[in-house]
Every structure is written in C-alpha cells, then in structure tokens.
Amino acid sequence: MNCTTPVYLDYNATSPVHPDVLEAMLPYLTDRFGNPSSIHWAGRQVKGAVEEARERVAQLVNCRPVEVVFTSCGTEADNMALRGTVSASRGRGNHIITTVVEHPAVAETCRMLEREGCEVTRLAVGRDGLPDLAELEAAICDRTILISAMFANNETGTVLPAAEIGAIAVRRRVPFHCDAVQALGKIPVDCQTLQAGMVALSGHKIGAPKGIGALVVRTGTRLHPLILGGSQERNRRAGTENVAGIVAFGAACERAAATLAEGAARMAALRDRLEEGLLRTVPDVTLNGHRERRLPNTSNIAFHGAKADSLLASLDLEGIAASSGSACSSGSLKASPVLAAMGIAPEAAAGSLRFSLGPETTVAEIDRVLALLPGIVARLRSS
Ligand SMILES: *Cc1c(COP(=O)(O)O)cnc(C)c1O
C-alpha cells in the first residue's frame, strides 16, 4: 500500500466500531463482567444494561422491547427465522417463498431446508432487482409456511417492496420474515410498516462490533428456538448473553436513530458525486440496480471489458477498499448470483464493483477514487 491514508468504501461488508459505541461497551469487558442471569450484584449490574440496549434496538425499528431476541449475528437471525418457522410449522405445510437475490444467510439455509424436504419457490427479479408481486401472490398455496424476502440488497443497494410483501403476507395469512440487515441505519426500518413477523438485524454493519445481531419476533409469531439450553432471551435463544456486544448494539441503534436522516443525505450526495464523476470520465460504464429505490450509500457499477478482481487489486494497491459483486471462493471469482439473477450479462457482471459508503466517508476520499479509477480502468482494458 502506498503512503497516503487508506480509503474504505466497503461499509456493506462491515463498518468500524464508532468511538461512542466502543466507550459504551468497554465497562462490560472489564469491571461489569457479571452474568445477567445471576441474581447477585454482579449479575444485577449488567441485567439492566442488556434491557436498556433492548429498548434502544426496539426504538430504532419500532417494535416492543420483548420482541427483540439477541443473536450472535445477522446470519444466525436469518437461520433462526427460517429453521424456527419450519420446525414450528410441522404438519401445516413445508412450502417457503423467497427471492433469487437473498443474502447467503437466507439462500443457503433455504437450500439446506430443500434437501431436508421443504419446497422452495424463488421469486425472480427484473433488471431493476425487484420481484413481481403478482408472482408472489400466485406462488402462495395452502402449504406455504413462510415468505422470506430482504429489505435492501447488500450488493446493489436495491430496496425491495418489503411493506407491500408484508401486506400480502398478512392478507394471505402467511408469516413474513424480512432480512433488514443492510437497510438498518440507512433507511427507516419500521416493523409496523413492514408487517413482518420476523426481522433480522446485525450490529457490525452499523458501527457495533462483529458478533452481535438480533431477530425481532413479533408477538404471536410461531417460532421454535435454533439454539437450546438455558432460559436466556425468554427461552428463544439459549446461551449466556454477549453483554458487551448487546450494549454496543444498543448504543449503535441509538446513534443511528439520531443521525439517520442527515447521514443518508450526506452519503447519497457523495455516492452521486462518485457515480456522476465515473460516468463522466470512464467510457462504457453502467449502473446496476434500481435507479431510485435504493440505499443512499451503495453504488454497483459495471466497467464493461474490465475484470473486477484486477480492478480491486489495483485499487487496493492505492489503499482503496471496495468490493465486487462476486463471492471470492478459494481465490477464484465466480459471477455474482445476484447480478446474474437480474439478467446482467456475464461480461458486465464480471466487471462490476460495489462501492459502499459510510457515515465517515469524505469528499476527499471520493475524489481520490475519481482521480485514480479512470486510469486504472483504461490500463486494464488495454492489457
Ligand atoms: C451482512 C448481512 C447478513 C449477515 O449478517 P452477519 O451479522 O454478518 O452475519 C445478512 N443479510 C444481509 C442482507 C447482510 O448484508
């Protein structure tokens, strides 16, 4: 890496822990070490902090605190929603409806459930990344036990019509699980509006550390636990609580609630600066995903005739961290299933990069990318 300050534009992968969040959690890694289930002073000291954090998470997503179940991450929350619903629905059906653009936390769980005997319908999406709601209506049958659809896509930032899906689910009396991990802190996530029985959240995408998430389980939702043991989280998720992580998640949610609107406007302006700059200076560039219905921080851009891994390596040499729409497995890049599902040509998908901005992103950082990337693309296209 060269000597200039690094530029981090991969906030959809993870975000740095915010200093205020770190400060809030630190006492729970040192002095306040008790187990919240203990009734002595050490336990009492931390029990209140866990419940306060639960209130902060609930406040951000407009649900009741008792409906927040803390998990080890967003992936666990998704696994719990899917497997817990299937387990609680024995005898009433085995059909799950989901979309082709889900995060692996949902997609891979659905694949395994399919091998275990479930029937899975995956709704297609258009070029804009949105599913057809008429297709959803048509897919629902009397064996349907769950609809699982994400709120915002992690690769393209496209915002799915989650509230409309929720309304259909309520009308057809099918439980709805919404993976809102990528939407949280970037656009309003309101459990009442979404009408979802379950909503998956994660801490590390919004300035809390890795290893803490939550599944909102609305009152009345039938769900079996994924992890069995003690009676933590009202018997819905056993295991001694990650107290420091929970406190941090609460602090991050409180911050997100206070800064959401202003942060979104700031990020959208910087994202537009990046996109307009690249469209102006680099030939043969297209934007992937819906033009309006999208997160304020995410830009997925196809550099036709270039290879994403080479682009990323060249950017990395300049200290710029971005991402491709592809999952890197054992050193070989395979095309992103999300971009493929949107009907984006393999050639364009292979040259697509995701830039995801955060609250800390600056104009200078965007301008550094704008100064370097056109030259990198030109060089790689001609090589
Ligand atoms: C990151 C992410 C997850 C997984 O969350 P972790 O806390 O990293 O396990 C799930 N769904 C979406 C949409 C995500 O972006």
The ligand as an SDF file (V2000), in Angstrom:
LIG
                    3D

 15 15  0  0  0  0  0  0  0  0999 V2000
  -24.2960   -8.8240    6.3250 C   0  0  0  0  0  0  0  0  0  0  0  0
  -25.6240   -9.3800    6.0030 C   0  0  0  0  0  0  0  0  0  0  0  0
  -26.1380  -10.5130    6.6760 C   0  0  0  0  0  0  0  0  0  0  0  0
  -25.3350  -11.2750    7.6870 C   0  0  0  0  0  0  0  0  0  0  0  0
  -25.0740  -10.5680    8.8670 O   0  0  0  0  0  0  0  0  0  0  0  0
  -23.8240  -11.0160    9.7800 P   0  0  0  0  0  0  0  0  0  0  0  0
  -24.0390  -10.2810   11.0570 O   0  0  0  0  0  0  0  0  0  0  0  0
  -22.5820  -10.6080    9.0420 O   0  0  0  0  0  0  0  0  0  0  0  0
  -23.9280  -12.4880    9.9410 O   0  0  0  0  0  0  0  0  0  0  0  0
  -27.3940  -10.9480    6.3450 C   0  0  0  0  0  0  0  0  0  0  0  0
  -28.1250  -10.3300    5.4060 N   0  0  0  0  0  0  0  0  0  0  0  0
  -27.6810   -9.2600    4.7460 C   0  0  0  0  0  0  0  0  0  0  0  0
  -28.5510   -8.6110    3.7360 C   0  0  0  0  0  0  0  0  0  0  0  0
  -26.4080   -8.7440    5.0170 C   0  0  0  0  0  0  0  0  0  0  0  0
  -25.9730   -7.6890    4.3280 O   0  0  0  0  0  0  0  0  0  0  0  0
  1  2  1  0
  2  3  1  0
  2 14  2  0
  3  4  1  0
  3 10  2  0
  4  5  1  0
  5  6  1  0
  6  7  2  0
  6  8  1  0
  6  9  1  0
 10 11  1  0
 11 12  2  0
 12 13  1  0
 12 14  1  0
 14 15  1  0
M  END
$$$$
